[in-house]
Amino acid sequence: MWGSGNRRPKGEKSARAAGGDRRQARGAGSVPSRGYGGWGGGRPAHVEAGPEWRGTTVQVCGLWPFGAGSGTPVIGVPVGRTLNGNATLCCDPISWFQRAQLILNPSEFVLGRPGLGKSTIVRRQALGLAGYGVQPLVFGDLKPDYVDLIQSLGGQVITLGRGRGFLNILDPGEAKAAAARLTGDARRALVADSHGRRLNAVASLITVLRGGPPTDREESILHVALHVLDQKHDGVPVLGDLLKVVQEAPDVVRATALDRGDIDRYHTITEELEASLIGLLGNGRLGDMFSRPTTEPMRHDRPVCFDVSSIDDSEAYLQAAALLACWSYGFGAVSVAQALADAGLEPQRHYFVILDELWRVLRVGRGLVDRVDALTRLNRQRGVGMAMVTHTMSDLLALPSEEDRMKAKGFVERSGMVICGGLPAAEMPQLTEVVGMTEAEQQMIVDWSTPPSWDLAGTTKAQPPGLGKFMVKVGGRPGIPLVVRLTQAELAINDTNRRWAR
């Protein structure tokens, strides 16, 4: 019954006609992709995308023809998912150099504004590489960002700071014991490398103290004085012993100083050098952190983190000196490990070295770019992967000398890959001089630097739009945008705002 007079509702005839049309269409076999439209047709307004899983060709070969390939590399540490395809991206400098052969140098340069996750993606790589047998080494943690990770991996955390720990820059570490196990050219090479690193460490600290590098003559005097000290001193010398050698003026040191047989002339030549060494003994801005015996020697067979977070940000010179000293001491330990491996006395080890807060060192004094450059070169030959981390290109290009600025840009140019987080638009002209980027890639990176939305009620924590998002660039290839999402196991070791949470 349709109501009074058994009249059909308006439109009934057209609905039946449409049904006939649908039956004819069904018979013809032409079914629309979303079903039939109209009354009773069941056409959905929205079709959700099907769930996606990722697997190897062995695992998903039986799902043909429903498989789809991906253009992202799958060799290395899984760091996140791509933003333009939701595919897993595996990325780390050692795997891409050694196994995938996608880059020519096992290093990366990480740029991004504070708080957007630069340390997070580096920690993810360090954790994954540890699973591959690569030992992470953090040569100076200022936050600290990596202490919890290294402790979780069963590594060694060395605490340095005023009244907390000391690092003797004349300490050869394990080099002396390792040299006793070697013979011939291998032994001489290790001894020479240890001598060069200690000399570079002393010159670097003098550079920080003065704001400029020592003269060529002063470096020659230090070079010879170190040889004299190694010959006459039993045990591990400290800076006070080196100062005493300079003051005692042995003949070989005087000849190097070109005093022309006049002791008064010698004292005039070495006066500034003596003053700098005295300043490093505890009478200057750097205190005595580098002039006493090493509190805890570094081991080369475990993950290591130098925790220098107790040094306040107001002590910029001490922070830079601590980072330089840790880098020199740490790379010396790596050289020992490789020398023993080359001689067949120990297994071959690979290391992932993290140099965070690079800008703090470069800005302190003229000539420090050369010191950093000398420390970080030859990582490919030494079996070392490296991650250098800073905020922006302006950190590298704010140096007073044009020569230093060009060398600092070389750190980025020589890197196997560049990983960019959110950056302001003003950074793009400087960045694109070193890394080729399309307009779309630049705009994406700039958008990530946008601050989070206002939360006037304060009931929810607004996340920055660029949190955990990065662009991976290798040479002139298209960039790979990705987002890093932490697992539950990683959350505890990735809280860099722990003090605020308390």
PAKEVO-169801 format. One record per residue (C-alpha): residue in one letter; x, y, z. Coordinates in steps of 0.02 Angstrom, whole numbers, padded with zeros to 5 digits, always signed. Example, Ala and Ser with C-alpha at 12.3 -4.5 7.8 and 13.67 -1.06 7.14 Angstrom:
2
A+00615-00225+00390 S+00684-00053+00357 
//
This chain:
502
M+00000+00000+00000 W+00070+00169-00050 G-00061+00274+00037 S-00228+00352-00017 G-00282+00299-00191 N-00135+00176-00205 R-00035+00311-00290 R+00148+00277-00315 P+00266+00402-00235 K+00337+00532-00351 G+00491+00468-00441 E+00451+00282-00426 K+00441+00257-00612 S+00609+00338-00643 A+00687+00233-00504 R+00623+00073-00585 A+00687+00132-00751 A+00857+00163-00675 G+00852-00012-00604 G+00820-00079-00778 D+00967+00020-00843 R+01076-00053-00706 R+01020-00229-00750 Q+01065-00197-00931 A+01234-00127-00877 R+01264-00280-00770 G+01225-00390-00916 A+01345-00294-01025 G+01483-00316-00894 S+01528-00130-00879 V+01529-00101-00690 P+01592+00068-00629 S+01746+00062-00518 R+01648+00124-00366 G+01486+00029-00400 Y+01318+00087-00470 G+01255+00260-00431 G+01078+00314-00390 W+00945+00240-00277 G+00992+00066-00216 G+01153+00064-00315 G+01272+00062-00166 R+01400+00181-00241 P+01519+00238-00098 A+01560+00422-00084 H+01739+00382-00024 V+01849+00230-00051 E+01987+00208+00078 A+02158+00156+00019 G+02203-00022+00054 P+02329-00061+00193 E+02510-00074+00138 W+02645-00192+00199 R+02827-00198+00150 G+02930-00355+00125 T+03066-00433+00021 T+03033-00511-00149 V+03047-00683-00067 Q+02912-00641+00060 V+02784-00556-00054 C+02812-00648-00217 G+02648-00743-00197 L+02546-00582-00187 W+02566-00544-00372 P+02489-00443-00454 F+02454-00338-00302 G+02634-00291-00263 A+02708-00121-00299 G+02892-00076-00305 S+02975+00067-00212 G+03115+00184-00266 T+03190+00211-00093 P+03347+00119-00037 V+03321-00029+00079 I+03503-00052+00131 G+03552+00020+00298 V+03465+00077+00457 P+03275+00103+00441 V+03261+00287+00488 G+03080+00327+00441 R+02947+00331+00307 T+02946+00438+00154 L+02819+00579+00146 N+02775+00552-00037 G+02745+00365-00035 N+02746+00301+00145 A+02887+00182+00100 T+03021+00136+00225 L+03185+00228+00199 C+03346+00145+00256 C+03486+00270+00270 D+03653+00286+00357 P+03823+00342+00290 I+03916+00180+00322 S+03790+00062+00239 W+03765+00178+00090 F+03954+00186+00066 Q+04005+00008+00105 R+03860-00100+00046 A+03745+00003-00064 Q+03888+00106-00141 L+03774+00256-00158 I+03899+00382-00089 L+04086+00403-00107 N+04123+00457+00071 P+04050+00377+00230 S+03997+00541+00308 E+03844+00651+00327 F+03809+00830+00373 V+03649+00862+00472 L+03569+01035+00473 G+03411+01096+00556 R+03337+01219+00679 P+03342+01173+00865 G+03205+01061+00930 L+03158+00978+00765 G+03247+00813+00793 K+03425+00823+00725 S+03492+00720+00870 T+03346+00600+00854 I+03386+00544+00677 V+03572+00529+00719 R+03530+00425+00873 R+03420+00312+00765 Q+03566+00285+00647 A+03686+00253+00791 L+03567+00126+00868 G+03540+00035+00704 L+03726+00032+00661 A+03763-00040+00833 G+03654-00186+00781 Y+03764-00207+00627 G+03920-00212+00738 V+03973-00031+00710 Q+04021+00056+00872 P+03950+00231+00899 L+04072+00360+00970 V+04009+00528+01033 F+04157+00645+01053 G+04077+00778+01162 D+03894+00778+01217 L+03841+00952+01273 K+03656+00926+01308 P+03671+00776+01346 D+03583+00693+01198 Y+03675+00528+01185 V+03719+00474+01362 D+03563+00367+01386 L+03588+00282+01218 I+03770+00236+01252 Q+03726+00173+01426 S+03585+00067+01354 L+03710-00009+01232 G+03826-00055+01375 G+03953+00075+01324 Q+04072+00189+01417 V+04018+00363+01473 I+04165+00478+01518 T+04113+00631+01617 L+04216+00790+01599 G+04197+00963+01673 R+04257+01077+01810 G+04284+00968+01963 R+04202+00818+01877 G+04336+00742+01769 F+04500+00779+01680 L+04570+00740+01508 N+04758+00752+01490 I+04789+00808+01312 L+04966+00736+01319 D+04900+00565+01365 P+04932+00446+01218 G+04792+00334+01280 E+04813+00155+01221 A+04941+00205+01089 K+05092+00169+01200 A+05035-00007+01246 A+04983-00041+01066 A+05152+00018+00998 A+05238-00109+01111 R+05139-00247+01021 L+05189-00185+00848 T+05353-00189+00754 G+05438-00101+00610 D+05344+00026+00505 A+05179-00007+00592 R+05252+00040+00759 R+05337+00196+00693 A+05178+00252+00605 L+05074+00233+00763 V+05200+00328+00869 A+05209+00468+00739 D+05020+00479+00730 S+05006+00490+00919 H+05138+00626+00924 G+05050+00727+00788 R+04881+00717+00874 R+04951+00775+01041 L+05040+00919+00956 N+04880+00968+00866 A+04784+00958+01030 V+04904+01076+01119 A+04903+01198+00973 S+04712+01191+00968 L+04695+01235+01152 I+04818+01379+01130 T+04713+01438+00983 V+04556+01438+01093 L+04647+01527+01234 R+04721+01663+01123 G+04583+01678+00993 G+04713+01644+00858 P+04835+01505+00812 P+05014+01492+00876 T+05152+01547+00759 D+05250+01426+00650 R+05401+01448+00763 E+05300+01410+00919 E+05230+01252+00841 S+05406+01197+00794 I+05461+01226+00973 L+05315+01124+01039 H+05354+00985+00914 V+05534+00968+00972 A+05491+00992+01156 L+05367+00847+01146 H+05503+00734+01076 V+05621+00784+01217 L+05483+00754+01344 D+05445+00580+01277 Q+05629+00532+01288 K+05663+00594+01464 H+05497+00570+01553 D+05439+00406+01631 G+05253+00374+01628 V+05122+00489+01555 P+05173+00674+01551 V+05056+00820+01582 L+05059+01000+01520 G+05163+01055+01670 D+05302+00938+01612 L+05297+01012+01437 L+05308+01188+01508 K+05460+01135+01611 V+05549+01073+01454 V+05520+01240+01367 Q+05582+01335+01520 E+05737+01226+01542 A+05788+01268+01363 P+05881+01110+01306 D+05999+01136+01161 V+05888+01054+01030 V+05742+01166+01079 R+05852+01321+01078 A+05914+01276+00904 T+05735+01260+00844 A+05692+01430+00919 L+05840+01510+00825 D+05904+01602+00978 R+06078+01622+00896 G+06163+01566+01056 D+06084+01704+01159 I+05980+01637+01306 D+05896+01806+01331 R+05839+01801+01151 Y+05771+01626+01182 H+05667+01685+01330 T+05599+01829+01226 I+05550+01709+01085 T+05463+01586+01202 E+05383+01711+01321 E+05211+01710+01238 L+05216+01520+01221 E+05258+01502+01407 A+05116+01619+01452 S+04993+01516+01351 L+05050+01352+01430 I+05036+01428+01603 G+04859+01482+01558 L+04818+01301+01515 L+04880+01241+01686 G+04732+01318+01776 N+04773+01502+01777 G+04668+01546+01624 R+04489+01538+01564 L+04501+01352+01526 G+04545+01301+01703 D+04644+01143+01739 M+04532+01016+01652 F+04668+00974+01524 S+04824+00980+01632 R+04793+00838+01756 P+04803+00650+01729 T+04656+00577+01634 T+04516+00526+01752 E+04449+00381+01646 P+04546+00317+01495 M+04444+00280+01339 R+04425+00102+01276 H+04421+00068+01089 D+04317-00092+01099 R+04154-00017+01164 P+04033+00123+01121 V+04094+00283+01203 C+04017+00451+01248 F+04111+00600+01320 D+03985+00689+01430 V+04031+00873+01442 S+03854+00933+01481 S+03909+01006+01648 I+04001+01147+01556 D+03884+01296+01551 D+03839+01380+01386 S+03912+01543+01453 E+04085+01462+01448 A+04098+01456+01260 Y+04287+01444+01260 L+04289+01299+01381 Q+04155+01209+01281 A+04254+01227+01120 A+04414+01170+01205 A+04326+01019+01279 L+04256+00967+01110 L+04426+00985+01025 A+04513+00887+01161 C+04383+00747+01152 W+04395+00740+00963 S+04585+00728+00966 Y+04588+00598+01104 G+04448+00496+01026 F+04520+00492+00850 G+04685+00438+00928 A+04597+00287+01003 V+04522+00246+00832 S+04696+00251+00754 V+04757+00128+00886 A+04614+00007+00847 Q+04649+00014+00660 A+04836-00010+00682 L+04807-00166+00786 A+04681-00231+00659 D+04801-00202+00514 A+04933-00303+00606 G+04811-00446+00633 L+04817-00428+00822 E+04634-00379+00843 P+04476-00392+00737 Q+04433-00253+00616 R+04315-00128+00696 H+04209+00006+00615 Y+04154+00163+00705 F+04015+00290+00686 V+04085+00454+00752 I+03963+00591+00800 L+04027+00771+00804 D+03882+00872+00873 E+03874+01061+00898 L+04011+01090+00769 W+03976+01277+00765 R+04032+01300+00945 V+04210+01257+00899 L+04222+01351+00735 R+04164+01518+00806 V+04285+01530+00952 G+04445+01578+00863 R+04532+01604+00698 G+04620+01449+00633 L+04510+01320+00719 V+04436+01267+00552 D+04606+01199+00505 R+04616+01103+00669 V+04446+01023+00642 D+04489+00986+00460 A+04649+00898+00512 L+04555+00792+00639 T+04412+00739+00526 R+04499+00697+00362 L+04540+00521+00304 N+04386+00445+00385 R+04360+00336+00231 Q+04535+00261+00241 R+04518+00231+00429 G+04354+00135+00420 V+04258+00273+00509 G+04087+00342+00468 M+04050+00517+00528 A+03902+00629+00566 M+03934+00815+00585 V+03788+00910+00661 T+03752+01097+00669 H+03603+01214+00658 T+03618+01315+00498 M+03738+01362+00359 S+03754+01531+00443 D+03847+01444+00584 L+03981+01395+00460 L+03984+01558+00363 A+03986+01677+00511 L+04175+01660+00529 P+04276+01820+00516 S+04400+01753+00387 E+04347+01718+00208 E+04474+01577+00202 D+04396+01495+00356 R+04221+01516+00282 M+04271+01425+00123 K+04350+01284+00222 A+04195+01269+00331 K+04086+01254+00175 G+04203+01113+00123 F+04139+01010+00270 V+03968+01006+00186 E+04034+00984+00010 R+04141+00834+00058 S+04001+00746+00150 G+03929+00593+00066 M+03752+00648+00107 V+03667+00802+00178 I+03514+00785+00290 C+03412+00945+00311 G+03278+00976+00440 G+03173+01133+00449 L+03271+01289+00400 P+03218+01471+00376 A+03201+01542+00201 A+03354+01652+00227 E+03461+01494+00232 M+03413+01432+00060 P+03532+01539-00047 Q+03681+01484+00059 L+03627+01303+00064 T+03594+01288-00123 E+03771+01349-00160 V+03830+01184-00088 V+03681+01066-00112 G+03574+01074-00269 M+03388+01085-00228 T+03230+01114-00327 E+03106+01251-00281 A+02986+01120-00213 E+03119+01043-00101 Q+03169+01214-00034 Q+02989+01261+00002 M+02961+01097+00094 I+03111+01128+00208 V+03056+01307+00241 D+02879+01248+00285 W+02952+01129+00413 S+03028+01276+00508 T+02856+01351+00541 P+02819+01364+00728 P+02676+01263+00805 S+02501+01334+00818 W+02450+01436+00970 D+02375+01340+01115 L+02301+01474+01225 A+02220+01353+01346 G+02381+01257+01373 T+02289+01091+01383 T+02378+01007+01238 K+02557+01008+01178 A+02564+01077+01002 Q+02700+00995+00897 P+02799+01093+00768 P+02747+01044+00591 G+02927+00998+00549 L+02960+00888+00701 G+03053+00732+00643 K+03045+00780+00458 F+03202+00782+00352 M+03262+00791+00173 V+03402+00672+00122 K+03510+00740-00020 V+03649+00648-00110 G+03737+00750-00243 G+03619+00807-00380 R+03492+00668-00351 P+03313+00712-00303 G+03291+00732-00116 I+03199+00602-00012 P+03081+00681+00116 L+03045+00573+00267 V+02974+00576+00442 V+03054+00490+00591 R+02935+00410+00715 L+03004+00336+00874 T+02963+00163+00939 Q+02913+00134+01119 A+03086+00064+01157 E+03167+00225+01095 L+03059+00352+01187 A+03153+00335+01351 I+03322+00375+01274 N+03259+00516+01162 D+03189+00637+01290 T+03305+00787+01272 N+03188+00897+01376 R+03195+00787+01531 R+03235+00930+01649 W+03080+01026+01591 A+02972+00872+01614 R+03020+00866+01797 
//
